């Protein structure tokens, strides 16, 4: 399975999306991530594990705290995947625009 597939699958869960969004502004410890979520800290840890395996977040240890932050690798893999569709859409739009312009000239 590709990195983008792992990333999209990981974000298919609403709780993991909420965790991912919490990390948007800054790195956080598990306690801060769990705050406000309707699940236990062990459940948050399991979701963090899935996000980490999907390369959407990374872990660094500061003293006795595990700090999680967004990982560009997984995010860029999803963006690259979606960019393929955008590039195709733009190319199709350009072709249609040029065809319409040619029709006007004839």
C-alpha positions, 0 to 999 in steps of 0.5 A, spaced: 500 500 500 502 506 498 503 512 503 498 516 500 493 510 501 495 509 508 494 516 509 487 517 506 485 510 510 488 513 516 484 520 516 477 516 514 476 515 521 473 522 524 477 521 531 483 520 527 481 527 523 480 530 529 487 528 532 490 530 526 487 537 526 489 538 533 496 538 531 495 543 525 497 549 529 503 546 534 506 539 536 502 536 542 503 531 548 498 525 548 494 529 554 493 535 550 491 531 544 486 527 548 483 533 552 476 534 549 476 528 545 470 523 547 475 517 548 480 515 553 487 516 553 489 509 551 484 510 545 488 516 543 494 512 543 492 507 538 489 512 534 496 516 534 499 509 532 495 509 526 497 516 524 504 515 525 504 508 521 501 512 515 506 517 516 501 523 517 504 525 524 511 523 527 513 522 534 519 526 538 521 525 546 522 531 550 524 528 557 518 523 559 513 526 554 512 524 547 510 530 543 506 529 536 507 533 530 505 533 523 509 529 518 510 532 511 511 526 508 504 523 509 501 530 507 505 531 501 503 524 499 496 525 499 497 532 495 501 529 490 496 524 489 490 529 489 495 533 484 494 528 479 487 529 478 488 537 478 493 537 473 488 532 469 482 537 470 486 543 468 489 540 462 482 538 460 479 545 461 485 548 457 483 543 451 476 545 452 477 552 452 482 552 446 477 548 442 471 553 444 476 558 441 477 555 435 470 554 434 469 561 434 474 563 429 471 558 424 
